[in-house]
Amino acid sequence: DGSSFIKINDVKDSNEVITGKKSKGERVLNPTNKSFSIEAHVFSPEETNENQVICQKIEDDEFGFSLVLSRSVSVDECKLQFIITSGSSQAEGEIDFDKGQFNHICAMYDREVNNIKIYYNSELKAETTDFIEMESISPVSSYMLIGSGTSTKRPSYTTLGNFIPQENFDGYLDELRFFHTARSLDDITMLGKKTIYQDEDLILYLKLNE
């Protein structure tokens, strides 16, 4: 409802929802030089909204990633954006997002081709073509935030300046998953609406809207 958010301490064995295989006390969520994907069912109500963060792990607005909804005066739709920043390099993908229903989102950065893809209800809706090779994405911050966040540096070509959240996420999330791999369309289609089980690429799993 916009009044609360989740703060996950990114230290092995500090939280049972972190499933990655690292030594006790080490950072687990940072993708470093790996591909990564954020997957979730996302609901935004049929009302106007300010800038909101769905999920974020970032350091000083320029090392990390943010999955966000941008300000909209429409009660029917807004823009969903996936922003990645690593020092002097930034990339961003954007899609139209329908309000008033749960939509399945899978936003990823694919290191093999150095681009962002966003799948929306199992359809590829955005794919960047600038193929920016990112440095290691290893924010020092020990927390991942769900439903809240801070400023994120955006690519200069957007001419919009930093993404600055103005309210907590005001909606519902279900089955939020974070992988250290680029998900395939088959994985997204077959497993997006099912409970999944631990594998080496599944780093974080939050069922949430139960």
PyMOL commands that set and color helices and strands:
alter all, ss='L'
color gray80, all
select helices_A, chain A and resi 156-158+185-191
alter helices_A, ss='H'
color red, helices_A
select strands_A, chain A and resi 6-9+36-43+52-59+63-69+77-86+89-98+102-110+115-120+123-127+143-146+172-179+202-208
alter strands_A, ss='S'
color yellow, strands_A
deselect
rebuild
show_as cartoon
